Each structure stands twice: as C-alpha cells, then as structure tokens.
Amino acid sequence: MINHQIKINDLIEVEIKKIGINGEGIGYYNRLTVFVDHALPGETVIVRVKEIYPNRIVGDIEKIKNQSPDRLEVLYPEYDACGAYSMQHMTYKRSLTLKRDIIVNALNHYVKEKINYKKIKPMIGMKEPFGYRNKVSLPIRRINGKNKFGLYAEKSNEFIPVNDSPVQNPIINKIIQYLETILDEYHFDAYISKTKQGFIKSVVVRRAHYSGETQISFLLMRKFDKVKEVVEKLVNKFPEVVSVYVFYTNKYKEQVFFSKQFELIYGKLTITEKLNNQFYHLYPEAFFQLNTEMADIFYKKMKSLAQLKKDDIVVDAYAGIAPVSHYVYDACQKVYAIEIEEKSVKSAKESLKRNRIFNVEVIQNDFSIALKNLKNIKIDVMFFDPPRTGLGLETINQVIKYLPKKIVYGSCNPSTLAKDIAELVKYYNVVEIQPLDMFPYTPLVESVTLLELKK
C-alpha cells in the first residue's frame, strides 16, 4: 500500500546506505526504499519527494546534512543530466569501490545461492580516466539558428547540446566542434521533422586509438548536394579523417545511426585499429569496445580466466568483430565465432585473415541456431560478451544442453549478469568475478565472470 503520510514535495531525512544500478543513492524511510540521484553512501540528506510508489520513493537532494569526504563539485551539469558523465560528483577512487558494490548488490538481489564476497575482485580502473571514448554517436538539432550536436536527458526527450565531453577523445571533441561550424557555413542543417527542412539526423565519429584513423558517418533524411565540399573542408582541417560514409533513412523517429542504404563518399571502407599486436578493420556498423585501453585488459582477463588447453574446442558467442577469438586462438584447437550482424562478420573475417589466424571459423547466424548446427561437436569452453540484455533464459537453456566445462561471461550490465548467474548456478560454480571500469565517471559496470561445471 502507498504510504499516505508522505506527499509529493514533502521533505524527509534519509541516510544513504548503498548505491543503485544507475549510480543513485539508496536509503530507507518508513520501510520504503528511497532513491536519490547524486547521493553518496554514508551521507545524510534532506530529500524532496518527487515520486511515490507502493514500495519506494524517488526524490532529489534538497540539502546535505552529513557530506561524504569523497564528494566533488559538479563542473559539467549538462553532461550529468544526459548520463555522459554522471558520476562526476565523487572522486574516481570512490567510484571504483561503489561500482564494485553495484555488482555485489545485484548478485545479492537476484541470486539465492549466495556468492562468496571474496570471489568478486576489486575493480580494475584506469590510470587516466578521461578522453577514453573512441566513438560518439550524436543526434543534431537546430537551436537558435545554429546546428548543435548533443544527447537527450535521461528519461526525457529534452535535447542537451554536447560537443566537448571530458570522457570523449579530445580530437573527436575538436572534430565535432568544427563540424558544427562548417555545417552552419554550408547550410548543411539538422533535419526538422515539422517543416521537413534540413538534412542531417545524426553523426557518428569513430577514432582508432592505435592509428588515429578517423571515420565519420552522417545519417541523412535526404540528399545534400554539397556534402563532398563539406567533407573536403573537414579533411583539410583533420587529415586523420580517412573514411566518410553517408547513410540515408526516411524514418525520423527510429533511434538508429545507420541504415541499409549508404554510400562511401570519401576515403577507405574501413579504419584500422590495433589491439594485442593484431589489426582490426572497422566498418561503421561493426561493434568495437568504446574504450580501447580497457578493452585490451578485458579480453586478456577473459583469456587468463579460461585457462585453455591446446585441445579445447571453443565458442565465441556474440562475437562482434571477434576480438575474443583473436586473443584466445593460440591457446586452443578451434574457435567457432558466432555473430549475426553482417558488417561485424565481414570485419571479423578480414581481420582474422590479415592476422593470419586460421583456426577460427566465423559463423553468421543467430546464436541458438548456430549452436544447434554444432550439436555433434564437444564444446569445452564458451565465451560470451552479450549486449546489455544479457543471455536470457532461452539462450541459457541452449547452453545447458551442451554443458561446456567452463563459461567465461563478459558482462556490461550487473542486473542481467546476476539474473543469468541465478540460472547458471544450478549447473555451474562461480569461480571469480572481475569488475573493470570500461566507462569511468558513468554508472556502467563491465565484468568478466568464470563459471565452472559442477562435478
């Protein structure tokens, strides 16, 4: 039942006990859970109630009575509002311990079979946690007659201009800022749905950490005659831009950055990235980790936890451009890399060929279907790096039919990881969970979990 003693805009005093999945502080009041953005564990805060539910309250900080020594001043409130830099109100060191706690709390919530606290290792952080994002995908809007790139406020359709986030590669920031200028100069404007004027819906900029090669992808609602002139001016300013695509769509409300209709209007089909002394050819649509430095640590951890044997048969599921396969191929007999997205498959095959890796077979298919086609093969180890939705019960039921000796699960979402582990522990023991800070100053938490088949 709703607590009728509490009303919207009431002020309540709450002691913050822990951190939530989105980085919010969590406390309790009259047996109700209270969620408070920007509150830190250990703080006592006066909260203004803004939402009331049967079992929880959502509120904003009105006043901090007892402030954490780890609290910092918020220097970029606009980036905070859109989630691009939403843990800037605390020291980086404290954020690492709190992000580990997000995994602990998720496991405690979803997994009945309690996991030994020591199995969840300390978070691996970055020495320099700024400028790490190697790719940005930004919608564009006309604001006061000017073209502005930006992001949407969390849980809202409010557009917030963003062109110099501290967590983006600084060269990408400069390219975005310069693009805004020349788009205005050439009247290559953001598309306005109501008037059907303008051209651009969004832009994606990806920069290779190793080579510096940069790829730009425009998503247009209709063709623009002077697009090549704009690109020529951009390339003169930034010669590292070596690949420019234009994608076309007629679906303004669809939240995508690429489409099936496209053309390469300048330079190369791909840009070249390097990880672990191996080269990758990246098409615009191909998935690649947004933090190259931490990606190397992530994949090395997946390999080291697996402790592969030379005769092992391995599945690399949700393979993307197959970085896991690139890292583990030399420690096992055979790898089946399964990926459904066409450009990621193409990139994987080209990269494997360039790196002279011949014991990895790339299979373009849905994971469940591909696995059924491997039913006559004894699979020893399965690697997973799924999207935020996790594996889910249907996929886990497929995996259980094969009962690989080990599962190495790379996760980007503690909640779906915990839900999946709750199912997997019926057959597997959790050996180790290693959290990694792939996205500093955001509540996003990556981790690698090793599960071993119960005897």
Residue pairs with C-beta under 8 A, 6 or more apart in sequence:
1 54
2 52
2 53
2 54
3 30
3 32
3 52
5 30
6 12
6 29
6 30
6 32
6 49
6 52
6 57
7 49
7 52
8 49
8 50
8 51
8 52
9 48
9 49
9 50
10 48
10 49
11 46
11 47
11 48
11 49
11 62
12 29
12 34
12 46
12 47
12 49
12 57
12 59
13 29
13 44
13 45
13 46
13 47
13 65
14 27
14 28
14 29
14 34
14 36
14 39
14 44
14 45
14 46
14 47
14 59
15 27
15 43
15 44
16 25
16 26
16 27
16 36
16 39
16 40
16 41
16 42
16 43
16 44
16 45
17 26
17 27
17 28
17 41
18 25
18 26
18 41
18 101
18 105
19 25
19 26
19 40
19 41
19 98
19 101
19 102
19 105
19 443
20 26
20 35
20 102
20 105
21 102
21 105
21 106
21 414
21 415
21 443
22 443
23 37
23 86
23 87
23 98
23 102
23 442
23 443
24 35
24 36
24 37
24 38
24 39
25 35
25 36
25 37
25 38
25 39
25 40
25 41
25 43
25 45
26 33
26 34
26 35
26 36
27 33
27 34
27 36
27 39
27 45
28 34
29 57
32 55
32 56
32 57
33 55
33 56
33 57
34 47
34 56
34 57
34 58
34 59
35 56
35 57
35 58
35 59
36 45
36 47
36 58
36 59
36 60
36 61
37 60
37 61
38 61
38 74
38 80
38 89
39 45
39 47
39 61
40 68
40 70
40 71
40 89
40 90
40 94
40 98
41 68
41 98
41 101
42 66
42 68
43 64
43 65
43 66
43 67
43 68
43 71
44 64
44 65
44 66
45 61
45 62
45 63
45 64
45 65
46 61
46 62
46 63
46 64
46 65
47 57
47 59
47 60
47 61
47 62
48 59
48 60
48 61
48 62
49 57
49 58
49 59
50 58
50 59
50 60
51 57
51 58
51 59
64 71
68 90
68 94
70 90
70 91
70 93
70 94
71 89
71 90
72 88
72 89
72 90
72 91
73 89
74 80
74 88
74 89
75 88
76 85
76 88
76 165
76 166
78 160
78 161
78 162
79 85
79 86
79 88
79 160
79 162
79 165
79 166
80 86
80 88
80 89
81 153
81 154
81 158
81 160
82 150
82 151
82 152
82 153
82 154
82 160
82 162
83 151
83 154
83 442
84 151
84 162
84 165
84 167
84 442
85 165
85 166
85 167
85 441
85 442
86 154
86 441
86 442
86 443
87 95
87 441
87 442
87 443
88 441
90 98
92 125
92 129
92 440
92 441
93 125
95 437
95 440
95 441
96 122
96 123
96 125
96 437
97 122
97 123
99 123
99 435
99 437
99 443
99 445
100 120
100 122
100 123
100 435
100 445
102 414
102 443
102 445
103 120
103 414
103 417
103 418
103 433
103 435
103 445
103 447
104 117
104 120
105 414
106 414
106 415
106 417
106 418
107 115
107 120
107 414
107 418
107 421
108 114
109 418
110 415
110 418
110 419
110 421
110 422
111 418
111 421
111 422
111 425
112 422
113 422
113 425
115 421
115 430
115 433
119 430
119 431
119 432
119 433
120 433
120 435
121 432
121 433
121 434
121 435
122 435
123 435
123 436
123 437
124 294
124 297
124 301
124 434
124 435
124 436
124 437
125 437
125 440
126 132
126 291
126 293
126 294
126 437
126 440
129 167
129 437
129 440
129 441
130 166
130 167
130 440
131 166
131 167
131 168
131 169
131 170
132 167
132 169
132 290
132 291
132 292
132 293
132 294
132 439
132 440
133 165
133 167
133 168
133 169
133 172
133 290
133 291
134 169
134 172
134 206
134 207
134 208
134 209
134 288
134 290
134 291
134 292
135 172
135 204
135 205
135 206
135 207
135 288
135 290
136 165
136 168
136 172
136 176
136 204
136 205
137 202
137 203
137 204
137 257
138 149
138 150
138 151
138 162
138 176
138 202
138 203
138 204
138 205
139 149
139 150
139 151
139 152
139 159
139 201
139 202
140 147
140 148
140 149
140 150
140 183
140 190
140 200
140 201
140 202
140 203
141 147
141 148
141 150
141 159
141 190
142 148
142 189
142 190
142 192
142 198
143 159
143 161
146 180
146 184
147 180
147 183
147 184
147 188
147 189
147 190
147 200
148 161
148 163
148 180
148 190
149 161
149 162
149 163
149 176
149 179
149 180
149 203
150 159
150 160
150 161
150 162
150 163
151 159
151 160
151 162
152 158
152 159
152 160
153 159
153 160
163 173
163 176
163 177
163 180
164 173
164 176
164 177
165 173
166 441
167 439
167 440
167 441
167 442
169 207
171 207
171 212
171 214
171 238
171 240
172 205
172 207
172 214
174 238
175 205
175 214
175 216
175 234
175 238
175 241
176 203
176 205
178 234
178 237
178 238
179 203
179 234
182 188
182 230
182 233
182 234
183 189
183 190
183 200
183 230
186 226
186 229
186 230
188 199
188 200
188 224
188 226
188 227
188 230
189 197
189 198
189 199
189 200
190 198
190 199
190 200
190 201
191 197
191 198
191 199
191 200
191 201
191 220
191 221
191 222
191 252
192 198
193 252
198 221
199 220
199 221
199 222
199 223
199 224
200 218
200 219
200 220
200 221
200 224
201 219
201 220
201 221
201 249
201 252
202 218
202 219
202 257
203 216
203 217
203 218
203 219
204 216
204 217
204 219
204 257
204 258
204 284
205 214
205 215
205 216
206 214
206 215
206 216
206 217
206 271
206 282
206 284
206 288
207 213
207 214
207 215
207 240
208 214
208 271
208 272
208 273
208 274
208 282
208 292
209 273
209 274
209 292
209 293
210 272
210 273
210 274
210 275
210 292
211 271
211 272
211 273
211 274
212 240
213 240
213 242
213 243
213 271
213 272
214 238
214 240
214 241
214 242
214 243
214 271
215 241
215 242
215 243
215 244
215 245
215 270
215 271
215 282
215 284
216 231
216 234
216 241
216 243
216 244
216 245
217 244
217 245
217 246
217 247
217 257
217 258
217 284
218 227
218 244
218 245
218 246
218 247
219 247
219 248
219 249
219 256
219 257
219 258
219 259
220 246
220 247
220 248
220 249
221 248
221 249
221 250
221 252
222 248
223 248
224 230
227 246
227 265
228 265
228 266
231 241
231 244
231 265
231 266
232 266
234 241
234 244
235 241
235 244
235 266
235 267
241 266
241 267
242 267
242 268
242 271
243 264
243 266
243 267
243 268
243 269
243 270
243 271
243 284
244 264
244 265
244 266
244 267
245 262
245 263
245 264
245 265
245 284
246 262
246 263
246 265
247 257
247 258
247 259
247 261
247 262
247 284
248 259
248 261
248 262
249 256
249 259
249 261
258 284
258 285
269 281
269 283
270 281
270 282
270 283
270 347
270 350
271 281
271 282
272 279
272 280
272 281
272 282
273 279
273 280
273 282
273 288
273 292
274 280
275 292
275 295
275 296
275 299
275 323
275 326
276 296
276 299
276 300
276 326
276 327
278 326
278 351
278 355
279 351
279 354
279 355
280 288
280 321
280 323
280 326
280 347
280 351
281 347
281 350
281 351
281 354
282 288
282 321
282 347
283 343
283 344
283 346
283 347
284 343
285 341
285 342
285 343
285 344
286 320
286 321
286 341
286 343
286 344
286 346
286 347
287 320
287 321
287 341
287 344
288 295
288 320
288 321
288 323
289 295
289 298
289 323
289 438
290 438
290 439
291 438
291 439
294 436
294 437
294 438
294 446
295 323
295 438
297 436
298 410
298 436
298 438
298 446
298 448
299 323
299 324
299 326
299 327
300 327
301 434
301 436
301 448
302 324
302 327
302 328
302 383
302 385
302 408
302 410
302 448
303 324
303 327
303 328
303 331
305 408
305 431
305 432
305 434
305 448
305 450
306 328
306 331
306 381
306 383
306 406
306 408
306 450
307 406
308 314
308 328
308 331
308 332
308 381
309 331
309 332
309 380
310 331
310 332
310 333
311 332
311 333
312 331
312 332
312 333
312 380
312 381
313 332
313 333
313 334
313 336
313 377
313 378
313 379
313 380
313 381
314 328
314 332
314 334
314 335
314 336
314 379
314 380
314 381
314 382
314 383
315 335
315 336
315 338
315 371
315 374
315 379
315 381
315 382
315 383
315 404
316 322
316 324
316 325
316 328
316 335
316 336
316 337
316 338
316 360
316 383
317 338
317 367
317 382
317 383
317 384
317 385
317 386
318 338
318 339
318 367
318 384
318 385
318 386
318 387
319 325
319 337
319 338
319 339
319 344
319 348
319 362
319 385
320 339
320 341
320 344
320 348
320 385
321 339
321 344
321 347
321 348
321 351
322 337
322 339
322 348
322 351
322 352
322 360
322 362
324 337
324 383
324 385
324 410
325 335
325 337
325 348
325 352
325 357
325 360
325 362
326 351
326 352
326 355
326 357
326 360
328 335
328 383
329 335
329 357
329 359
329 360
332 359
332 380
332 381
333 359
334 359
334 360
334 361
335 359
335 360
335 361
336 360
336 361
336 363
336 370
336 374
336 377
337 348
337 360
337 361
337 362
337 363
338 363
338 365
338 367
338 370
338 371
339 345
339 348
339 362
339 363
339 364
340 364
340 365
340 366
340 367
342 364
345 362
345 364
348 362
349 362
352 358
352 360
352 362
363 370
363 373
365 373
367 395
367 398
368 394
368 395
368 398
371 398
371 399
371 402
372 398
379 402
379 404
380 404
380 405
380 406
381 404
381 405
381 406
381 407
381 408
382 399
382 402
382 404
382 406
382 407
382 408
383 407
383 408
383 410
384 391
384 407
384 408
384 409
384 410
385 410
386 395
386 411
386 416
387 412
388 412
388 413
388 416
389 413
389 416
390 411
390 413
390 416
390 417
390 419
390 420
391 399
391 409
391 416
391 420
392 416
392 420
393 423
396 420
396 423
396 424
399 407
400 427
403 427
403 453
404 453
405 452
405 453
406 450
406 451
406 452
406 453
407 424
407 428
407 449
407 450
407 451
408 448
408 449
408 450
408 451
409 417
409 420
409 421
409 448
409 449
409 450
409 451
410 446
410 447
410 448
411 417
411 446
411 447
411 448
411 449
412 438
412 444
412 445
412 446
413 445
414 445
414 447
417 447
417 449
421 430
421 449
421 451
424 451
425 451
427 453
427 454
428 451
428 452
428 453
428 454
429 451
429 452
429 453
429 454
430 449
430 450
430 451
431 450
431 451
431 452
432 449
432 450
433 447
433 448
433 449
433 450
434 447
434 448
434 449
435 445
435 446
435 447
436 446
436 447
436 448
437 445
437 446
438 444
438 446
439 446
